[in-house]
Amino acid sequence: AVSVAGAVLVAGVARRMTSSRVAGFVAGALASTSAISIASGSSITPDALAGTMAFAVIVMALQPVMGSLRDDVALRRWAITTGVILGLATAAKYNNAVLAVPLAAAIGLMPDRARFTWRHMGLVAGMGVVAFTLATPGLVFDTTKFVEDLGYELRHYSTGHDGAEGASFVTNLKFLWRSDAVAVVLAIVGLALRRSLAMMLLAVWPVTYLLVIGATEVRFARNLTPLLGCIAVLAAVGTYELAKLVRRRHAFVIAAVCLAPLVVLSTIDLANNFRRDVTDHHGAARRWLEDHVDPGSRVLADYYTPWLNRNRWEVTSTPFAVEQTDLRLYGTIVITSTGSGRFLSERTKYGYQARRIEALRSSACRVDRYDDSFGFWIEVLVMSCPADGE
């Protein structure tokens, strides 16, 4: 529901900027079919909410730039509402605190900056703190634990995560390209063909956010959800401006005929990937276990694996199953790309763990795998062969 709301908001902004329903549809479609959005919106994580709330802040930032605040009452209401949304966005994911940058840019780009006073700035900051506190009750009721957890997250992002660390800026760009290559290209086209304060502001957020998270050691594709809405709107504007350039029908027909085969093949590929991405991989893996693994069996599972009923099996859950001392103690082992599989992407650095995974795969009697088009996978490995006929 949160992801759909975000896509609807994206479509609405694109339509307003272009006065075109088609452009609104393009923006909503790009936001809805982003591999990162699908992966983040199909399970309960903070990232879908973080992405939707981040774009909501950008929507508020667009209002002063587009001249929507016509009097002091509207400006005061904007400051209060923006502060609340900023606080909730930051509570959803702390990375969204960087949204203060596009907000500052919006204020700087206001046609009549003199109207925005320190009082308005105080309203934005104050309401942001209030909303963040209400959405983060641990800040009040267990301040010590909150400070400890915040310190842990800061250290985690600065020191890295096994299998998901280093070269963060380049890796995040690769994540974005694999997920939203078409939208990125169209967004660049949009910035080239339409130059306005609103387009400039929409571009400020993705660039700023990529620079900030690129400076950390940790890199996960789901961390990119806050910038996807802006890219989708920029891409829709790019599509709209391209359509305006194609004024002659024969030129349009020639282009359509030439591109038709590519469009058909891309559509088929997109449909197949979409089917894979919306499949409940966790549920499929769990159902396989329920059908094939006897109750009471010992199961070793990475984090990010399906929910496993501990009343049915003796479950040991760990960040990286392959680092357990003796894997032979378990009848079934479940590993994921975001758990033990992280080591496979950096075999040079994590040679021992990668060799453990390869040895585990070669010794397993049966391997069942569930994966999506963006690289996430779950493997279920059974360590003993069933008897004939079972």
C-alpha positions in Angstrom: 0.0 0.0 0.0 2.8 2.4 0.8 4.6 1.6 -2.4 1.4 2.1 -4.5 0.8 5.4 -2.7 4.3 6.5 -3.7 3.7 5.6 -7.3 0.4 7.5 -7.4 2.2 10.6 -5.9 4.9 10.4 -8.5 2.3 10.2 -11.3 0.4 13.2 -9.9 3.6 15.4 -9.8 4.6 14.4 -13.4 1.1 15.2 -14.6 1.1 18.6 -12.9 4.5 19.5 -14.4 3.5 18.5 -17.9 -0.3 18.8 -18.0 -0.2 15.4 -19.6 -2.0 12.3 -18.4 0.4 10.2 -20.5 3.4 11.7 -18.8 1.8 10.9 -15.4 1.2 7.4 -16.5 4.8 7.0 -17.6 6.1 8.3 -14.3 3.8 6.0 -12.3 4.7 3.0 -14.5 8.5 3.7 -14.1 8.1 4.0 -10.3 6.0 0.8 -10.2 8.3 -1.4 -12.3 11.6 -0.3 -10.8 13.3 -3.5 -9.6 14.4 -1.8 -6.4 10.9 -0.6 -5.7 9.4 -4.0 -6.3 12.1 -5.7 -4.1 11.6 -3.2 -1.3 7.8 -3.1 -1.6 7.2 -6.9 -1.5 8.3 -7.4 2.1 8.1 -5.4 5.3 11.2 -3.2 5.5 11.6 0.5 6.2 12.7 1.2 2.6 9.3 1.4 0.9 8.1 3.8 3.5 11.4 5.7 3.3 11.1 6.1 -0.4 7.5 7.3 -0.4 8.1 9.7 2.5 11.2 11.1 0.9 9.3 11.9 -2.3 6.6 13.5 -0.2 9.2 15.9 1.1 10.3 16.6 -2.4 6.7 17.4 -3.3 6.6 20.0 -0.5 10.0 21.4 -1.6 8.6 21.9 -5.1 5.8 24.2 -3.9 7.8 27.3 -3.1 9.9 26.9 -6.3 6.7 26.6 -8.5 5.2 29.7 -6.8 2.4 27.9 -5.0 2.8 29.8 -1.8 0.9 33.0 -2.5 0.5 34.5 1.0 2.0 34.4 4.5 -0.7 32.0 5.7 0.1 29.5 3.0 3.8 29.8 3.7 3.2 29.1 7.4 1.1 26.1 6.7 3.8 24.9 4.2 6.5 25.2 6.9 4.4 23.2 9.5 3.4 20.5 7.0 6.9 20.2 5.5 8.4 19.9 9.0 6.0 17.1 9.9 6.7 15.1 6.7 10.5 15.6 7.0 10.4 14.3 10.6 8.3 11.2 9.6 10.6 10.6 6.6 13.7 10.7 8.8 12.0 8.4 11.3 11.3 5.9 8.5 15.0 5.8 7.6 17.7 8.0 9.1 19.3 8.5 5.7 16.4 10.8 4.9 17.9 13.5 7.1 19.8 14.5 4.0 16.5 15.8 2.7 17.4 19.0 4.5 19.6 19.8 1.5 16.9 19.9 -1.2 14.7 21.8 1.3 17.4 24.4 1.7 17.8 24.5 -2.1 14.0 25.1 -2.4 14.1 28.0 -0.1 17.1 29.4 -1.9 15.3 29.1 -5.3 12.1 30.7 -4.1 11.1 33.6 -6.4 10.5 35.8 -3.3 13.1 34.6 -0.7 12.5 37.6 1.5 9.2 36.2 2.6 10.8 33.2 4.2 12.0 34.2 7.6 13.8 32.5 10.5 10.4 32.0 12.1 9.4 29.8 9.2 12.8 27.9 9.4 12.1 27.3 13.1 8.7 25.9 12.3 10.1 23.4 9.8 12.8 22.3 12.2 10.6 22.3 15.3 7.8 20.3 13.6 10.4 17.9 12.2 11.7 17.2 15.7 8.2 16.7 17.1 7.2 14.3 14.3 10.4 12.4 14.5 10.0 12.0 18.3 6.4 10.8 18.0 7.4 8.3 15.4 10.4 7.2 17.5 9.1 6.6 21.0 12.4 5.0 22.1 14.0 8.4 22.0 11.8 9.4 25.0 11.2 6.1 26.9 14.7 4.5 26.4 17.0 7.3 25.5 20.2 5.4 26.4 19.3 2.5 24.1 18.3 4.8 21.3 21.7 6.6 21.5 23.5 3.2 21.6 21.5 2.0 18.5 22.2 5.2 16.6 25.9 5.0 17.4 25.9 1.4 16.1 24.2 2.4 12.8 26.8 5.2 12.4 29.7 2.8 13.0 28.1 0.2 10.8 27.8 2.6 7.8 31.3 3.9 8.4 33.1 0.5 8.8 31.1 -1.7 6.4 29.1 -4.9 6.3 30.6 -8.2 5.3 30.0 -8.8 1.6 28.4 -5.4 1.2 31.1 -2.9 1.6 33.5 -0.7 -0.3 33.3 1.1 -3.7 29.9 2.3 -2.5 29.5 5.2 -5.0 30.2 3.1 -8.1 28.3 0.1 -6.7 25.2 2.2 -6.0 25.4 3.6 -9.6 25.5 0.0 -10.8 22.5 -0.9 -8.6 20.5 2.1 -10.0 21.5 1.3 -13.6 20.5 -2.4 -13.4 17.2 -1.4 -11.8 16.2 1.8 -13.7 18.4 2.2 -16.8 15.6 3.5 -19.0 14.4 5.9 -16.4 17.9 7.3 -15.8 18.5 7.9 -19.5 15.1 9.6 -19.9 15.8 11.7 -16.8 19.0 13.0 -18.3 17.1 13.7 -21.5 14.5 15.6 -19.5 17.1 17.7 -17.8 18.7 18.5 -21.2 15.4 19.5 -22.9 13.7 21.4 -20.1 15.5 23.8 -17.9 13.5 25.1 -15.0 13.8 25.7 -11.2 11.6 22.7 -10.6 13.7 20.4 -12.8 16.9 21.7 -11.0 15.4 20.9 -7.6 14.3 17.4 -8.7 17.9 16.8 -9.8 19.5 18.1 -6.6 18.1 15.3 -4.5 19.4 12.2 -6.4 22.8 13.8 -6.9 23.1 14.8 -3.2 21.8 11.5 -1.9 24.1 9.5 -4.1 27.1 11.5 -3.0 26.2 11.1 0.7 25.6 7.4 0.7 28.5 6.8 -1.7 30.8 8.2 1.0 29.8 5.4 3.4 31.2 1.9 3.4 27.9 0.0 3.4 26.0 -0.3 0.1 22.6 -2.0 -0.4 20.3 -1.5 -3.4 17.3 -0.8 -1.1 19.1 2.3 0.2 18.3 3.9 -3.2 14.5 3.9 -2.7 14.4 7.6 -1.6 15.7 8.9 -4.9 13.6 6.7 -7.3 10.5 9.0 -7.3 12.5 12.0 -8.5 14.1 10.0 -11.3 10.7 8.7 -12.4 9.3 12.3 -12.7 12.4 13.5 -14.5 12.1 10.6 -16.9 8.4 11.4 -17.5 9.3 15.0 -18.3 12.0 13.7 -20.7 9.5 11.5 -22.4 7.1 14.4 -22.7 9.7 16.7 -24.2 10.9 14.0 -26.6 7.3 13.5 -27.8 7.1 17.3 -28.5 10.2 17.1 -30.7 8.6 14.5 -32.9 6.3 16.8 -34.8 6.2 15.1 -38.2 4.1 12.0 -38.5 6.3 10.2 -41.0 9.3 10.7 -38.7 7.3 9.2 -35.9 6.2 6.2 -38.0 9.7 5.5 -39.2 11.0 5.6 -35.6 8.1 3.4 -34.4 8.8 0.8 -37.1 12.5 0.7 -36.4 12.0 0.4 -32.6 9.0 -2.0 -32.7 11.1 -5.2 -32.5 13.1 -3.8 -29.6 10.0 -2.7 -27.9 8.4 -6.1 -28.3 11.4 -8.0 -27.0 11.9 -5.5 -24.1 8.2 -5.8 -23.2 8.4 -9.6 -23.1 11.6 -9.5 -21.0 10.0 -6.9 -18.7 6.9 -9.1 -18.3 9.0 -12.2 -17.4 11.1 -10.2 -14.9 8.0 -8.7 -13.4 6.5 -12.1 -12.9 9.6 -13.3 -11.2 9.8 -10.1 -9.1 6.3 -10.3 -7.7 6.6 -14.0 -6.9 6.6 -14.8 -3.2 10.0 -16.4 -3.1 10.1 -16.6 0.7 6.7 -18.3 0.7 7.7 -20.7 -2.1 10.8 -21.7 -0.1 8.9 -22.2 3.1 6.3 -24.3 1.3 9.0 -26.5 0.0 10.4 -27.0 3.5 6.9 -27.8 4.8 6.5 -30.5 2.1 9.9 -32.1 2.3 11.5 -31.5 5.7 10.3 -33.7 8.6 9.0 -32.0 11.8 11.7 -31.8 14.5 14.6 -31.6 11.9 17.4 -29.2 12.5 17.4 -26.3 10.1 20.2 -23.7 9.8 19.1 -20.5 8.1 20.6 -17.2 7.1 19.0 -14.0 8.0 16.7 -12.7 5.2 15.3 -16.3 4.7 11.6 -17.1 5.0 9.9 -17.1 8.3 10.4 -20.6 9.7 8.0 -22.1 12.3 10.2 -22.9 15.4 7.4 -25.2 16.7 7.8 -27.3 13.6 11.6 -27.5 13.3 14.6 -26.9 15.4 15.7 -23.6 13.8 19.1 -21.9 14.2 19.1 -18.4 12.6 22.4 -16.6 11.9 23.6 -13.8 9.7 25.9 -16.1 7.7 25.1 -19.8 7.9 28.3 -20.9 6.1 30.4 -19.5 9.0 28.9 -22.1 11.4 31.6 -24.5 12.7 30.0 -27.8 11.7 27.4 -27.7 8.9 27.0 -31.5 9.1 24.9 -31.0 12.3 22.0 -29.7 10.3 19.7 -31.7 8.0 18.6 -28.6 6.0 20.5 -25.3 5.4 18.8 -22.2 3.9 21.1 -19.5 2.4 20.3 -16.3 0.6 22.1 -13.8 -1.6 21.8 -11.2 1.2 23.1 -13.6 3.8 25.9 -16.1 3.0 25.6 -15.3 -0.7 27.3 -11.9 -0.1 30.6 -13.6 0.0 30.3 -14.9 -3.5 30.4 -11.4 -5.0 33.9 -10.8 -3.4 35.6 -14.1 -3.6 39.1 -12.5 -3.4 38.3 -10.9 -0.1 36.2 -13.7 1.3 37.8 -16.8 -0.2 37.2 -19.0 2.8 33.5 -18.3 3.0 33.1 -18.7 -0.8 34.8 -22.1 -0.7 32.5 -23.1 2.1 29.5 -22.3 0.0 30.8 -24.2 -3.0 31.6 -27.2 -0.8 28.2 -27.0 0.8 26.5 -26.9 -2.6 28.5 -29.9 -3.9 27.8 -32.0 -0.9 24.0 -31.3 -0.7 21.7 -33.9 -2.1 19.2 -31.4 -3.4 19.3 -27.7 -4.1 16.1 -25.8 -4.7 16.5 -22.2 -5.7 14.1 -19.2 -5.9 15.3 -15.9 -7.4 14.2 -12.6 -8.9 15.5 -10.6 -11.7 17.5 -8.2 -9.5 19.8 -10.8 -8.1 18.1 -11.8 -4.8 17.9 -15.6 -4.3 17.1 -18.2 -1.7 18.6 -21.7 -1.8 17.4 -24.7 0.2 20.0 -27.4 0.6 19.1 -30.8 2.0 22.1 -32.7 3.4 20.8 -36.3 3.2 19.2 -38.0 0.2 15.6 -39.2 0.7 15.0 -42.9 0.3 13.6 -44.1 -3.0 9.9 -43.4 -3.4 9.8 -40.6 -0.8 
